[in-house]
Amino acid sequence: MKPENPFLAVLALAAGLLFLSPVLYSIWMSFQTADAYYTGNIEFTFHNYEMAIGQYNFARYLVNSVIVSGLVTLIGLAVATCAAFAFARYTFPGSNLLFGAVVATLMIPSHITLIPNYLTLAKAGLLDTYAGLVLPAVSNGFAAFFLRQYIRGIPRALDEAAYMDGASPLKVLWRVIIPLSKPAILSMGLYIFISEWNNYIWPLVAIGREDLYTLQIGLARLYRVNPGEDIIDWPLVMAASTITILPVLVGFILVERHLIRGMMMGAVK
Amino acid sequence: MLRRMTPYLFVLPLLGFIAVFTYIPIVQSMNLSLREWDFLSPTKPYVGFDNYRLLLDSREFWNALRVTAIFAIISVPLRLLLALFIANQLLRETLVSRLMRGALFLPSVTSTVAIGVVFSWVFSTDYGMMNALLSSFGLPKVAWLQEPHVALWVLIFVNTWKQLGYDIIIYIAGLQAIAPELYDAAAVDGGRKAHVFRRITVPLVMPTTYFLLMISVIEAFQVFTIVDVMTKGGPAGATDMLVNMLYRVGFNLFDIGVGSALAVLLFAFLITLAVVKSRVIGRKVHYEA
């Protein structure tokens, strides 16, 4: 690493902190009592978190978000990896057309599916269920496309060797392709998990029961409970917001470079 | 026989999900847009293009189209210009530059609802950070989210703040792909910084710019969450975007016909845009360095 101009370095860090200051301050505020906040004093408390988790059921919303995002990620990865393997390794009648249909979903704006998917799930009796949140989110054209590109970069000789030993295609996928695609699968897993964690419009449409709210819906509702400036309990709202942000924030700090590299690979291919 | 079926079995689950939740719904939306229905009544009478006529005759639709267009036309170029400029400063692999990339990228993976809530506080009239800042300079308070002429700009600001980091990361990837020899050659020729930026950086990073342009326009025309959280389209429709209107018509008024007509119009527009752009990209972008 090259040495820095210390003056520029300090300036840059200050700019970075300023850029993130609204979020940083919101976390700080979540540990303040409402009284202290409105009178401009400083008084630490966990009361806001106790309220959010106890009275406002955010523990439940957190569990819901983990379950839904986790399921979407696992099923989404499984489905995308299988398809990516087939598109990378086989040429079959219709393969170009079908791959085209997968890639085209990247251009299809999701709002067009909102009303029909609501109707489909209503007919299947899946509104107000985890399945209703998970199923429409499972197919991910980007992940399939990305993984297919990645798998094409793995030498075919490795597949051939396994086939020689009498392995089935499923075994080749499981024993050869998936272990070698780990970085790409991990990147896509993170990408799917974060997108689903932050998903708002679909849970808003598909969920009416309070005990199935995800964090996003719970937070939006809590903030809107008392519309109108003066009655909002900002420190409480910020505690809820911090609960909503924190898992992704921590994950992001742990794997930031990995995630960013994944994004870059996806864009440049 | 089984051997020939193998690839189909592998792609079947993905294609099944895509068919049921993406492609069939497009056809369903088109069908529903020609019918009158309220979610409940047992019949869905065919009404031709009445829903489209209703939509095109309503002030609500033209207002939402105008607001969304302004949002897109301002925020997309703003994002791309800022991102290219900042990315160009963060190319070196130093600790500071890496920290900055992380800080700038963070909002783009953060919950939009949480960001909406946090910035609703930042821009709240009585207790917000912005007005506290203004007051400390002796300036009068602004009702950021209640003032029709101001609220849309606040949303553009917040959206730019959130998305900028993603654009920067993609630009950095694009900029790093430019061959260093080109810069060396320009340096030998004594090119000034601004000149090099205009004559080498900007044209050579064009594929990235097209890519970002495409996804950010599509994204801008589908903006929903930040508006739903911060303004609900208000005050007085000043920030009412197309998808917010779609949600209201479909899921608050239960007018499936008009809601679907709106969805189909927006869909047709965005698909046309995407196709035109992929043509343009196909033609213009194949002169890699």
Contacts between the chains, C-beta under 8 A, distances in Angstrom:
chain1	res1	chain2	res2	distance
A	1	B	93	6.8
A	1	B	94	5.8
A	1	B	95	6.1
A	2	B	92	6.7
A	2	B	93	8.0
A	2	B	94	5.7
A	4	B	94	5.8
A	4	B	95	7.2
A	4	B	96	5.6
A	8	B	96	7.5
A	9	B	96	4.6
A	12	B	96	5.0
A	12	B	97	7.8
A	12	B	99	7.8
A	12	B	100	5.6
A	13	B	96	6.8
A	13	B	99	6.9
A	15	B	100	7.6
A	16	B	99	6.4
A	16	B	100	5.4
A	16	B	103	3.9
A	16	B	104	7.5
A	17	B	103	7.8
A	19	B	103	5.9
A	19	B	104	6.7
A	19	B	161	7.8
A	20	B	103	5.6
A	20	B	106	6.7
A	20	B	107	7.9
A	21	B	129	7.8
A	22	B	118	5.2
A	22	B	119	6.3
A	22	B	121	7.9
A	22	B	122	5.0
A	22	B	129	6.7
A	23	B	106	7.8
A	23	B	107	7.5
A	23	B	110	7.2
A	23	B	115	7.7
A	23	B	118	6.0
A	25	B	129	6.9
A	26	B	118	4.6
A	26	B	121	6.9
A	29	B	121	8.0
A	38	B	127	7.2
A	78	B	13	7.8
A	79	B	13	4.6
A	79	B	14	4.7
A	79	B	17	6.5
A	80	B	14	6.3
A	82	B	10	4.6
A	82	B	11	7.3
A	82	B	13	6.4
A	82	B	14	7.0
A	83	B	10	6.2
A	83	B	11	4.6
A	83	B	13	7.3
A	83	B	14	3.9
A	83	B	15	7.3
A	85	B	10	5.8
A	86	B	6	7.7
A	86	B	7	4.2
A	86	B	8	7.8
A	86	B	10	3.6
A	86	B	11	4.8
A	87	B	11	6.9
A	89	B	7	7.9
A	90	B	6	7.2
A	90	B	7	3.8
A	90	B	10	7.9
A	92	B	4	7.5
A	92	B	7	4.6
A	92	B	8	6.9
A	95	B	7	6.9
A	98	B	11	6.0
A	98	B	15	6.3
A	101	B	15	7.1
A	101	B	18	6.8
A	101	B	23	7.4
A	102	B	14	6.8
A	102	B	15	7.4
A	102	B	18	6.6
A	105	B	18	5.9
A	105	B	22	5.4
A	107	B	218	7.6
A	107	B	270	7.9
A	107	B	271	6.7
A	107	B	274	4.2
A	107	B	275	8.0
A	107	B	278	8.0
A	108	B	22	6.1
A	108	B	26	7.3
A	108	B	267	7.8
A	108	B	271	7.4
A	109	B	218	6.2
A	109	B	221	7.6
A	109	B	222	5.4
A	109	B	266	6.9
A	109	B	267	6.1
A	109	B	270	4.8
A	109	B	271	7.9
A	110	B	222	7.3
A	111	B	222	5.7
A	111	B	224	7.8
A	111	B	243	5.2
A	111	B	246	6.1
A	111	B	263	5.8
A	111	B	266	6.4
A	111	B	267	7.5
A	112	B	25	6.7
A	112	B	26	5.7
A	112	B	29	5.4
A	112	B	263	5.0
A	112	B	264	7.2
A	112	B	266	7.5
A	112	B	267	4.3
A	113	B	21	6.3
A	113	B	22	6.0
A	113	B	25	4.0
A	113	B	26	7.3
A	113	B	29	7.6
A	114	B	246	7.1
A	114	B	247	7.6
A	114	B	250	6.9
A	114	B	263	6.9
A	115	B	25	8.0
A	115	B	28	7.9
A	115	B	29	6.5
A	115	B	32	6.7
A	115	B	250	5.1
A	115	B	256	6.1
A	115	B	259	5.7
A	115	B	260	5.7
A	115	B	263	6.5
A	116	B	24	7.3
A	116	B	25	3.5
A	116	B	28	3.8
A	116	B	29	5.6
A	116	B	32	7.2
A	117	B	21	5.8
A	117	B	25	5.7
A	118	B	250	8.0
A	118	B	251	7.7
A	119	B	28	7.3
A	120	B	20	7.1
A	120	B	21	7.6
A	120	B	25	7.4
A	135	B	17	7.4
A	135	B	21	7.0
A	136	B	21	4.5
A	138	B	17	5.2
A	138	B	21	7.9
A	139	B	14	5.9
A	139	B	17	3.7
A	139	B	18	4.7
A	139	B	21	6.3
A	139	B	22	6.7
A	141	B	18	7.2
A	144	B	14	5.9
A	169	B	6	5.2
A	169	B	10	7.6
A	173	B	10	7.9
A	194	B	109	5.2
A	197	B	111	7.2
A	198	B	109	7.8
A	198	B	110	7.6
A	198	B	111	4.7
A	198	B	112	6.0
A	198	B	113	7.6
A	200	B	112	6.4
A	200	B	113	5.6
A	200	B	224	7.7
A	200	B	225	4.5
A	200	B	228	7.5
A	201	B	224	5.6
A	201	B	225	6.6
A	201	B	243	7.8
A	201	B	247	7.2
A	204	B	228	7.9
A	204	B	247	7.8
A	205	B	247	7.8
A	205	B	251	6.1
A	215	B	111	7.5
A	216	B	111	6.1
A	216	B	113	4.6
A	219	B	111	7.6
A	219	B	113	5.2
A	219	B	114	6.3
A	219	B	117	6.3
A	220	B	113	5.1
A	220	B	116	7.9
A	220	B	117	7.7
A	220	B	228	7.3
A	220	B	229	5.7
A	223	B	117	5.0
A	223	B	120	7.1
A	223	B	229	7.1
A	229	B	124	5.8
A	229	B	125	6.0
A	229	B	126	5.6
A	229	B	127	7.7
A	230	B	126	6.8
A	232	B	124	7.8
A	234	B	121	5.7
A	234	B	127	6.6
A	237	B	117	6.0
A	237	B	121	7.6
A	238	B	117	7.8
A	238	B	118	7.4
A	238	B	121	7.4
A	241	B	111	8.0
A	241	B	114	4.4
A	241	B	117	5.1
A	241	B	118	6.1
A	244	B	111	5.1
A	244	B	113	6.9
A	244	B	114	4.7
A	245	B	110	5.6
A	245	B	111	5.8
A	245	B	114	4.9
A	248	B	109	5.9
A	248	B	110	6.5
A	248	B	111	7.0
A	249	B	106	7.5
A	249	B	110	7.1
A	252	B	106	6.4
A	252	B	109	5.7
A	256	B	102	5.3
A	256	B	105	7.6
A	259	B	109	7.3
A	260	B	101	6.9
A	260	B	102	7.8
A	260	B	105	6.2
A	260	B	169	5.6
A	263	B	166	7.2
A	263	B	169	5.4
A	263	B	170	7.0
A	263	B	173	7.9
A	264	B	169	6.3
A	264	B	170	7.1
A	264	B	172	7.3
A	264	B	173	3.8
A	267	B	170	4.6
A	267	B	173	5.6
A	267	B	174	7.5
A	267	B	208	7.2
A	267	B	211	6.4
A	268	B	173	5.0
A	268	B	174	7.0
A	268	B	177	6.4
